[in-house]
Amino acid sequence: MTIDSIKEVLKQVPYPGFSRDIVSFGLVKDIQIEKDIVTVQISVQTTDVKVPEQIFAACHAVLDPLPEIGHAKIEIDVQDPPAQAGASGQMGKNNIPGVKNVIAVASGKGGVGKSTVSANLAVSLAKQGYKVGLCDCDLYGPSVAHMFGSDEKPMATDQNEILPIKAHGVKLMSMGFLLEENSPVIVRGPLATQYTQQFLKNVLWEDLDYLILDLPPGTGDIQLTIVQTVTLTGVVIVTTPQEVALIDARKAVAMFSKVNVPLLGLIENMAWFECDLGTRYHIFGKGGGEREAKQLKIPMLGQIPLNIPTREQADGGTPVALLNSDKDPASAAFAKAATALTEVVAHIEKNS
């Protein structure tokens, strides 16, 4: 029995709501072995009392059955997350200077159109007169640069602050602006965390009503980095109507609930396809997102139809929300979702 062997066993313990384990997250601070007594010291930043309780139980579940361990002592130091300290529970309070509201757009799985929703929500908010930024936090599959039709390279100030790219009325930052078009992104966990923190804290966003964060799919270290780096106004969950997508959406909901991030609502993407004759075809099922929103008791912000202009506009670098909403149903749906989002945020601010 060694410290390394104990660490290997503890890699079976995930951070509650996330797919990554407590060792990889760096939460295990010390392991001491004295004869057959093992003492594990863990540090957790959370305001959810259930998180340390679940970690405590899970650690005992993997350590207690080992025959070489007579007794396992799990000591957990619980601290307030740095992003929440001093926030006083008020909406709009965060550590990104000049940004009033930080909205994460998330999904439990890939392929549901989360980046398309993020881009068009940002454009719709800008069309409504808000000052908006969009940060592409998906380091491995950045798509914002292409969707906004920009190949500019970011510049920096004398204070080494990154100046965001501006396109279609939105301030932008994405790994896609830093790479050549066909260059792969090869970064390991710790470096990915550093890039994410730089995008949030070293970009000169200044004077924004809304900063939209397009998160990568899943429940991994980038998501945890974000919730511990900035205070989020809340999160919007994106799903399609089919049950497979809804299952993963629930995982995302559980993750953000664990770290006390408000759920602002759900957007059902690819809700239906409407042919030229006006018949709607529910290719991925009907009403799954609406039922899920009711079950979760969160607002249904919008249902986005599946149509050709959405794909064509994205490929052309001009999000579909730029089109006249009177002529394009997807543009109209995104405008409605953006309005619903602002109403939810205003309601929370009023009652905070």
VOPAGU-2260 file (C-alpha; in pm, 1 decimal, decimal comma):
REM VOPAGU-2260
SITE   aa  ch    i         X         Y         Z
SITE  MET   A    0       0,0       0,0       0,0
SITE  THR   A    1     150,5     329,5    -117,7
SITE  ILE   A    2      34,6     689,1    -162,0
SITE  ASP   A    3      26,8     635,9    -539,1
SITE  SER   A    4    -185,7     322,0    -507,5
SITE  ILE   A    5    -431,3     508,2    -283,7
SITE  LYS   A    6    -451,6     788,6    -541,0
SITE  GLU   A    7    -531,5     534,5    -812,3
SITE  VAL   A    8    -820,0     402,8    -603,8
SITE  LEU   A    9    -949,2     754,7    -536,6
SITE  LYS   A   10    -964,4     817,9    -912,6
SITE  GLN   A   11   -1283,6     614,0    -898,9
SITE  VAL   A   12   -1449,3     899,7    -707,1
SITE  PRO   A   13   -1600,4    1163,3    -938,3
SITE  TYR   A   14   -1675,2    1518,6    -832,9
SITE  PRO   A   15   -2055,0    1515,2    -781,5
SITE  GLY   A   16   -2230,1    1608,7   -1104,5
SITE  PHE   A   17   -1910,5    1592,1   -1311,4
SITE  SER   A   18   -1741,8    1318,0   -1509,7
SITE  ARG   A   19   -1390,8    1393,9   -1383,8
SITE  ASP   A   20   -1249,9    1246,4   -1060,2
SITE  ILE   A   21   -1138,0    1428,6    -746,2
SITE  VAL   A   22    -771,8    1340,5    -799,5
SITE  SER   A   23    -761,9    1484,8   -1151,1
SITE  PHE   A   24    -936,3    1797,8   -1021,4
SITE  GLY   A   25    -656,7    1839,8    -764,7
SITE  LEU   A   26    -890,2    1816,5    -466,7
SITE  VAL   A   27    -680,0    1552,5    -287,5
SITE  LYS   A   28    -424,6    1760,7     -98,2
SITE  ASP   A   29    -251,4    1499,1     116,7
SITE  ILE   A   30    -244,0    1126,7     186,6
SITE  GLN   A   31     -83,5     983,0     500,0
SITE  ILE   A   32     -27,2     616,1     574,4
SITE  GLU   A   33      46,6     493,6     926,3
SITE  LYS   A   34      44,8     115,4     952,7
SITE  ASP   A   35    -304,1      19,4     828,1
SITE  ILE   A   36    -458,7     365,1     884,6
SITE  VAL   A   37    -496,7     588,4     578,1
SITE  THR   A   38    -576,5     957,4     616,8
SITE  VAL   A   39    -693,3    1147,4     308,5
SITE  GLN   A   40    -714,6    1527,1     316,1
SITE  ILE   A   41    -946,4    1682,7      57,6
SITE  SER   A   42   -1020,7    2050,4     -13,5
SITE  VAL   A   43   -1349,9    2141,8    -179,0
SITE  GLN   A   44   -1479,9    2483,2    -285,4
SITE  THR   A   45   -1859,8    2472,8    -272,4
SITE  THR   A   46   -2161,9    2610,2     -90,0
SITE  ASP   A   47   -2361,0    2290,1    -142,4
SITE  VAL   A   48   -2341,1    2078,8     175,3
SITE  LYS   A   49   -2431,0    1767,8     -24,3
SITE  VAL   A   50   -2107,1    1783,4    -227,3
SITE  PRO   A   51   -1865,8    1705,5      60,7
SITE  GLU   A   52   -2112,1    1452,5     198,4
SITE  GLN   A   53   -2118,5    1264,6    -132,4
SITE  ILE   A   54   -1739,4    1281,1    -170,5
SITE  PHE   A   55   -1697,6    1154,7     187,3
SITE  ALA   A   56   -1927,9     859,0     127,1
SITE  ALA   A   57   -1775,4     776,5    -212,7
SITE  CYS   A   58   -1421,0     777,8     -71,8
SITE  HIS   A   59   -1518,8     535,3     202,4
SITE  ALA   A   60   -1698,9     319,2     -54,3
SITE  VAL   A   61   -1376,9     262,3    -252,1
SITE  LEU   A   62   -1127,5     254,3      37,9
SITE  ASP   A   63   -1307,2      57,2     309,3
SITE  PRO   A   64   -1326,6    -273,7     111,7
SITE  LEU   A   65    -946,7    -284,5      59,9
SITE  PRO   A   66    -806,4    -560,4     282,9
SITE  GLU   A   67    -478,5    -374,9     350,2
SITE  ILE   A   68    -663,0     -77,3     500,2
SITE  GLY   A   69    -777,7    -117,1     859,3
SITE  HIS   A   70    -930,6     228,3     886,4
SITE  ALA   A   71    -977,9     513,5     639,5
SITE  LYS   A   72   -1003,6     871,9     768,2
SITE  ILE   A   73   -1147,4    1121,2     519,5
SITE  GLU   A   74   -1090,5    1484,4     618,5
SITE  ILE   A   75   -1263,3    1742,3     396,4
SITE  ASP   A   76   -1189,2    2114,5     413,5
SITE  VAL   A   77   -1489,2    2303,5     269,5
SITE  GLN   A   78   -1433,6    2659,0     144,3
SITE  ASP   A   79   -1649,5    2912,1     -37,3
SITE  PRO   A   80   -1582,9    2925,1    -414,1
SITE  PRO   A   81   -1369,1    3231,3    -497,3
SITE  ALA   A   82   -1621,2    3350,3    -754,9
SITE  GLN   A   83   -1899,8    3351,5    -498,2
SITE  ALA   A   84   -1707,2    3519,5    -215,3
SITE  GLY   A   85   -1837,2    3870,1    -158,3
SITE  ALA   A   86   -2105,8    3837,7    -422,1
SITE  SER   A   87   -2376,9    3889,9    -157,3
SITE  GLY   A   88   -2610,9    3684,5    -372,4
SITE  GLN   A   89   -2677,9    3975,3    -607,6
SITE  MET   A   90   -2736,2    3926,7    -977,2
SITE  GLY   A   91   -2484,0    4085,6   -1210,2
SITE  LYS   A   92   -2202,6    4077,6    -951,9
SITE  ASN   A   93   -1898,5    3909,7   -1103,1
SITE  ASN   A   94   -1526,3    3956,3   -1138,4
SITE  ILE   A   95   -1525,0    4047,7   -1507,6
SITE  PRO   A   96   -1499,4    4427,6   -1509,5
SITE  GLY   A   97   -1783,4    4600,6   -1690,8
SITE  VAL   A   98   -1992,2    4288,5   -1753,3
SITE  LYS   A   99   -2338,7    4295,5   -1598,6
SITE  ASN   A  100   -2457,2    3941,0   -1672,7
SITE  VAL   A  101   -2263,4    3626,4   -1758,1
SITE  ILE   A  102   -2484,2    3360,0   -1918,9
SITE  ALA   A  103   -2354,3    3008,0   -1982,0
SITE  VAL   A  104   -2508,5    2805,4   -2264,8
SITE  ALA   A  105   -2461,5    2435,9   -2198,5
SITE  SER   A  106   -2566,6    2087,9   -2301,2
SITE  GLY   A  107   -2497,4    1742,3   -2171,0
SITE  LYS   A  108   -2390,5    1615,0   -2513,0
SITE  GLY   A  109   -2262,9    1731,9   -2847,2
SITE  GLY   A  110   -2464,9    1760,4   -3165,8
SITE  VAL   A  111   -2764,0    1951,1   -3027,7
SITE  GLY   A  112   -2666,0    2283,7   -3186,7
SITE  LYS   A  113   -2543,5    2455,6   -2872,3
SITE  SER   A  114   -2296,3    2679,7   -3056,3
SITE  THR   A  115   -2563,2    2774,7   -3309,6
SITE  VAL   A  116   -2794,6    2869,5   -3024,0
SITE  SER   A  117   -2518,2    3065,7   -2847,6
SITE  ALA   A  118   -2427,9    3260,7   -3160,2
SITE  ASN   A  119   -2784,7    3346,9   -3251,5
SITE  LEU   A  120   -2883,1    3436,2   -2895,7
SITE  ALA   A  121   -2590,6    3679,5   -2888,8
SITE  VAL   A  122   -2691,5    3834,7   -3221,9
SITE  SER   A  123   -3058,1    3854,6   -3119,9
SITE  LEU   A  124   -2968,4    4033,0   -2796,2
SITE  ALA   A  125   -2746,9    4276,1   -2989,4
SITE  LYS   A  126   -3032,4    4345,5   -3233,8
SITE  GLN   A  127   -3250,9    4432,4   -2935,3
SITE  GLY   A  128   -3005,7    4702,5   -2833,5
SITE  TYR   A  129   -2801,7    4524,3   -2569,6
SITE  LYS   A  130   -2422,0    4531,1   -2555,5
SITE  VAL   A  131   -2320,0    4168,8   -2601,6
SITE  GLY   A  132   -2009,9    3952,4   -2597,6
SITE  LEU   A  133   -1970,6    3586,3   -2693,4
SITE  CYS   A  134   -1689,0    3371,4   -2556,1
SITE  ASP   A  135   -1629,8    3035,2   -2725,8
SITE  CYS   A  136   -1519,7    2813,7   -2436,2
SITE  ASP   A  137   -1512,1    2498,1   -2650,2
SITE  LEU   A  138   -1134,7    2487,4   -2697,5
SITE  TYR   A  139   -1131,1    2160,6   -2891,2
SITE  GLY   A  140   -1410,8    2241,8   -3134,2
SITE  PRO   A  141   -1416,9    2620,7   -3168,9
SITE  SER   A  142   -1678,1    2732,8   -3421,6
SITE  VAL   A  143   -1762,1    3093,9   -3334,2
SITE  ALA   A  144   -1496,8    3242,3   -3564,2
SITE  HIS   A  145   -1642,4    3057,4   -3863,6
SITE  MET   A  146   -2004,7    3130,0   -3771,0
SITE  PHE   A  147   -1930,6    3502,5   -3754,1
SITE  GLY   A  148   -1722,5    3500,3   -4073,2
SITE  SER   A  149   -1410,1    3649,5   -3920,2
SITE  ASP   A  150   -1046,1    3545,0   -3958,8
SITE  GLU   A  151    -902,1    3839,3   -3765,7
SITE  LYS   A  152    -630,1    3782,0   -3508,1
SITE  PRO   A  153    -681,8    3937,4   -3163,2
SITE  MET   A  154    -454,9    4223,5   -3058,3
SITE  ALA   A  155    -338,8    4309,2   -2706,5
SITE  THR   A  156    -306,9    4629,7   -2506,8
SITE  ASP   A  157       8,9    4749,1   -2334,4
SITE  GLN   A  158    -129,1    4585,9   -2019,5
SITE  ASN   A  159    -144,6    4248,5   -2201,8
SITE  GLU   A  160    -523,8    4253,8   -2213,4
SITE  ILE   A  161    -666,9    4079,3   -2517,7
SITE  LEU   A  162    -893,0    4288,1   -2739,5
SITE  PRO   A  163   -1196,6    4087,9   -2855,9
SITE  ILE   A  164   -1290,2    4064,8   -3222,4
SITE  LYS   A  165   -1605,2    4253,3   -3324,7
SITE  ALA   A  166   -1852,8    4115,9   -3580,3
SITE  HIS   A  167   -2226,1    4165,6   -3639,9
SITE  GLY   A  168   -2255,1    4387,0   -3331,2
SITE  VAL   A  169   -2103,8    4128,5   -3094,8
SITE  LYS   A  170   -1763,9    4117,3   -2921,2
SITE  LEU   A  171   -1606,3    3775,7   -2975,0
SITE  MET   A  172   -1328,3    3555,6   -2841,0
SITE  SER   A  173   -1253,3    3201,8   -2956,5
SITE  MET   A  174    -961,9    2966,1   -2990,8
SITE  GLY   A  175   -1056,1    2971,3   -3359,8
SITE  PHE   A  176    -915,5    3325,4   -3385,9
SITE  LEU   A  177    -577,6    3205,6   -3258,1
SITE  LEU   A  178    -532,9    2907,3   -3492,1
SITE  GLU   A  179    -499,9    2846,8   -3860,3
SITE  GLU   A  180    -817,1    2700,1   -4008,6
SITE  ASN   A  181    -696,5    2338,4   -4024,0
SITE  SER   A  182    -481,1    2341,9   -3710,4
SITE  PRO   A  183    -585,2    2094,5   -3440,1
SITE  VAL   A  184    -613,6    2201,9   -3077,0
SITE  ILE   A  185    -383,3    1985,8   -2867,4
SITE  VAL   A  186    -396,7    2096,3   -2504,4
SITE  ARG   A  187    -416,9    1887,0   -2189,6
SITE  GLY   A  188    -646,3    1953,7   -1893,8
SITE  PRO   A  189    -436,9    2206,6   -1694,6
SITE  LEU   A  190    -351,4    2409,5   -2006,2
SITE  ALA   A  191    -713,6    2404,7   -2117,9
SITE  THR   A  192    -804,2    2546,0   -1777,8
SITE  GLN   A  193    -550,8    2826,2   -1821,7
SITE  TYR   A  194    -683,7    2917,2   -2166,6
SITE  THR   A  195   -1039,0    2926,1   -2032,1
SITE  GLN   A  196    -939,0    3154,9   -1744,5
SITE  GLN   A  197    -754,0    3386,4   -1984,0
SITE  PHE   A  198   -1059,2    3413,8   -2212,4
SITE  LEU   A  199   -1272,2    3512,4   -1915,0
SITE  LYS   A  200   -1036,7    3734,9   -1716,8
SITE  ASN   A  201    -773,4    3865,7   -1960,5
SITE  VAL   A  202   -1002,8    3973,0   -2243,9
SITE  LEU   A  203   -1101,5    4340,3   -2237,8
SITE  TRP   A  204   -1476,6    4278,5   -2259,1
SITE  GLU   A  205   -1575,0    4606,3   -2082,8
SITE  ASP   A  206   -1922,4    4757,0   -2082,7
SITE  LEU   A  207   -2140,4    4455,8   -2168,8
SITE  ASP   A  208   -2498,5    4386,7   -2072,1
SITE  TYR   A  209   -2457,1    4018,3   -2152,9
SITE  LEU   A  210   -2154,4    3793,1   -2196,0
SITE  ILE   A  211   -2263,5    3459,7   -2346,7
SITE  LEU   A  212   -2036,3    3163,1   -2273,7
SITE  ASP   A  213   -2059,5    2883,4   -2531,2
SITE  LEU   A  214   -1951,1    2586,5   -2318,4
SITE  PRO   A  215   -1813,7    2258,5   -2450,7
SITE  PRO   A  216   -2051,2    1962,0   -2427,4
SITE  GLY   A  217   -2043,5    1738,7   -2124,0
SITE  THR   A  218   -1956,9    1788,8   -1757,4
SITE  GLY   A  219   -1579,7    1823,9   -1733,9
SITE  ASP   A  220   -1299,7    2038,8   -1600,2
SITE  ILE   A  221   -1367,9    2343,0   -1821,5
SITE  GLN   A  222   -1719,9    2371,3   -1681,3
SITE  LEU   A  223   -1590,3    2350,9   -1323,5
SITE  THR   A  224   -1317,8    2605,1   -1403,9
SITE  ILE   A  225   -1578,7    2850,0   -1529,9
SITE  VAL   A  226   -1808,8    2827,2   -1228,1
SITE  GLN   A  227   -1509,8    2876,1    -996,8
SITE  THR   A  228   -1362,6    3161,8   -1200,9
SITE  VAL   A  229   -1664,8    3388,3   -1247,3
SITE  THR   A  230   -2005,2    3434,3   -1090,3
SITE  LEU   A  231   -2261,2    3325,7   -1345,7
SITE  THR   A  232   -2595,9    3498,3   -1369,9
SITE  GLY   A  233   -2721,6    3156,9   -1474,8
SITE  VAL   A  234   -2717,4    2884,8   -1736,6
SITE  VAL   A  235   -2933,6    2807,3   -2039,4
SITE  ILE   A  236   -2964,9    2437,1   -2124,0
SITE  VAL   A  237   -2987,9    2337,8   -2491,3
SITE  THR   A  238   -3141,0    2008,4   -2600,5
SITE  THR   A  239   -3327,8    1849,4   -2887,4
SITE  PRO   A  240   -3670,5    1686,3   -2831,4
SITE  GLN   A  241   -3541,3    1328,5   -2838,3
SITE  GLU   A  242   -3497,8    1131,9   -2517,4
SITE  VAL   A  243   -3128,0    1056,9   -2578,7
SITE  ALA   A  244   -3050,9    1429,7   -2574,8
SITE  LEU   A  245   -3279,4    1492,4   -2277,2
SITE  ILE   A  246   -3098,7    1228,7   -2070,6
SITE  ASP   A  247   -2771,7    1416,6   -2116,5
SITE  ALA   A  248   -2941,2    1752,4   -2062,6
SITE  ARG   A  249   -3045,1    1627,7   -1718,3
SITE  LYS   A  250   -2680,5    1557,2   -1639,4
SITE  ALA   A  251   -2593,2    1917,2   -1724,7
SITE  VAL   A  252   -2880,0    2039,8   -1507,3
SITE  ALA   A  253   -2758,9    1824,8   -1217,2
SITE  MET   A  254   -2403,1    1952,2   -1258,5
SITE  PHE   A  255   -2497,2    2320,0   -1241,1
SITE  SER   A  256   -2735,4    2255,7    -953,2
SITE  LYS   A  257   -2447,0    2100,4    -759,0
SITE  VAL   A  258   -2242,8    2419,6    -791,9
SITE  ASN   A  259   -2537,6    2652,0    -721,1
SITE  VAL   A  260   -2566,8    2809,7   -1066,6
SITE  PRO   A  261   -2923,9    2930,0   -1137,9
SITE  LEU   A  262   -3105,5    2755,0   -1422,1
SITE  LEU   A  263   -3246,6    3030,9   -1641,2
SITE  GLY   A  264   -3434,4    2804,0   -1878,0
SITE  LEU   A  265   -3427,0    2549,1   -2155,2
SITE  ILE   A  266   -3411,5    2592,5   -2532,6
SITE  GLU   A  267   -3532,3    2310,7   -2754,6
SITE  ASN   A  268   -3332,5    2316,9   -3077,8
SITE  MET   A  269   -3433,2    2135,3   -3399,0
SITE  ALA   A  270   -3788,4    2122,9   -3264,7
SITE  TRP   A  271   -3939,9    2051,5   -3606,8
SITE  PHE   A  272   -3887,8    2085,2   -3980,8
SITE  GLU   A  273   -4151,8    2269,8   -4181,8
SITE  CYS   A  274   -4181,7    2195,2   -4552,8
SITE  ASP   A  275   -4279,2    2444,2   -4823,0
SITE  LEU   A  276   -4642,7    2334,5   -4790,6
SITE  GLY   A  277   -4650,0    2428,3   -4422,2
SITE  THR   A  278   -4652,3    2077,1   -4279,2
SITE  ARG   A  279   -4438,3    2032,2   -3968,1
SITE  TYR   A  280   -4233,2    1715,9   -3928,1
SITE  HIS   A  281   -4105,2    1643,8   -3577,6
SITE  ILE   A  282   -3792,6    1459,9   -3686,2
SITE  PHE   A  283   -3645,5    1426,4   -3336,5
SITE  GLY   A  284   -3974,6    1379,0   -3153,7
SITE  LYS   A  285   -4236,9    1622,6   -3031,0
SITE  GLY   A  286   -4253,2    1826,3   -2711,4
SITE  GLY   A  287   -3967,0    1659,1   -2526,4
SITE  GLY   A  288   -3805,4    1987,3   -2429,1
SITE  GLU   A  289   -4132,3    2139,0   -2309,4
SITE  ARG   A  290   -4208,3    1837,3   -2092,4
SITE  GLU   A  291   -3857,0    1845,1   -1949,6
SITE  ALA   A  292   -3880,1    2215,6   -1865,9
SITE  LYS   A  293   -4205,8    2155,8   -1678,0
SITE  GLN   A  294   -4053,5    1864,1   -1489,0
SITE  LEU   A  295   -3747,3    2070,5   -1394,5
SITE  LYS   A  296   -3970,1    2369,7   -1313,0
SITE  ILE   A  297   -3763,8    2604,3   -1529,5
SITE  PRO   A  298   -3882,3    2835,5   -1809,7
SITE  MET   A  299   -3911,7    2709,8   -2165,6
SITE  LEU   A  300   -3727,9    2994,5   -2339,0
SITE  GLY   A  301   -3792,8    2884,3   -2693,9
SITE  GLN   A  302   -3830,0    2616,6   -2958,7
SITE  ILE   A  303   -3604,2    2659,6   -3260,2
SITE  PRO   A  304   -3710,5    2500,8   -3591,2
SITE  LEU   A  305   -3472,5    2304,5   -3809,0
SITE  ASN   A  306   -3436,0    2485,2   -4140,8
SITE  ILE   A  307   -3193,4    2531,4   -4427,0
SITE  PRO   A  308   -3124,1    2906,1   -4377,8
SITE  THR   A  309   -2983,7    2837,1   -4030,1
SITE  ARG   A  310   -2720,2    2607,3   -4179,0
SITE  GLU   A  311   -2653,7    2828,9   -4481,3
SITE  GLN   A  312   -2614,3    3143,6   -4273,2
SITE  ALA   A  313   -2378,1    2972,7   -4027,3
SITE  ASP   A  314   -2164,0    2837,0   -4309,8
SITE  GLY   A  315   -2158,1    3183,6   -4463,6
SITE  GLY   A  316   -2049,0    3357,0   -4144,4
SITE  THR   A  317   -2375,1    3545,7   -4091,1
SITE  PRO   A  318   -2591,0    3393,0   -3813,2
SITE  VAL   A  319   -2954,1    3339,8   -3911,4
SITE  ALA   A  320   -3068,4    3582,6   -3639,2
SITE  LEU   A  321   -2939,8    3862,7   -3862,9
SITE  LEU   A  322   -3222,5    3789,7   -4108,5
SITE  ASN   A  323   -3553,7    3971,0   -4083,2
SITE  SER   A  324   -3754,9    3779,6   -3825,1
SITE  ASP   A  325   -4073,3    3843,0   -4026,5
SITE  LYS   A  326   -3934,1    3632,6   -4309,6
SITE  ASP   A  327   -3739,4    3358,2   -4134,7
SITE  PRO   A  328   -3897,9    3139,5   -3861,0
SITE  ALA   A  329   -3563,1    3047,7   -3701,9
SITE  SER   A  330   -3465,6    3413,9   -3672,4
SITE  ALA   A  331   -3804,7    3486,2   -3515,4
SITE  ALA   A  332   -3763,4    3196,1   -3272,0
SITE  PHE   A  333   -3419,8    3315,9   -3161,9
SITE  ALA   A  334   -3553,8    3669,1   -3112,5
SITE  LYS   A  335   -3835,0    3531,1   -2895,6
SITE  ALA   A  336   -3589,0    3320,4   -2693,4
SITE  ALA   A  337   -3362,0    3621,9   -2637,7
SITE  THR   A  338   -3656,7    3827,9   -2513,1
SITE  ALA   A  339   -3763,6    3547,1   -2279,4
SITE  LEU   A  340   -3407,9    3524,7   -2144,9
SITE  THR   A  341   -3393,2    3896,6   -2065,0
SITE  GLU   A  342   -3728,5    3873,4   -1888,9
SITE  VAL   A  343   -3606,8    3586,1   -1669,4
SITE  VAL   A  344   -3288,5    3775,5   -1578,0
SITE  ALA   A  345   -3489,2    4091,1   -1500,5
SITE  HIS   A  346   -3727,8    3890,8   -1281,2
SITE  ILE   A  347   -3439,0    3739,8   -1083,2
SITE  GLU   A  348   -3273,2    4080,3   -1042,7
SITE  LYS   A  349   -3599,0    4231,5    -919,2
SITE  ASN   A  350   -3646,8    3960,3    -658,1
SITE  SER   A  351   -3284,6    3927,1    -543,4
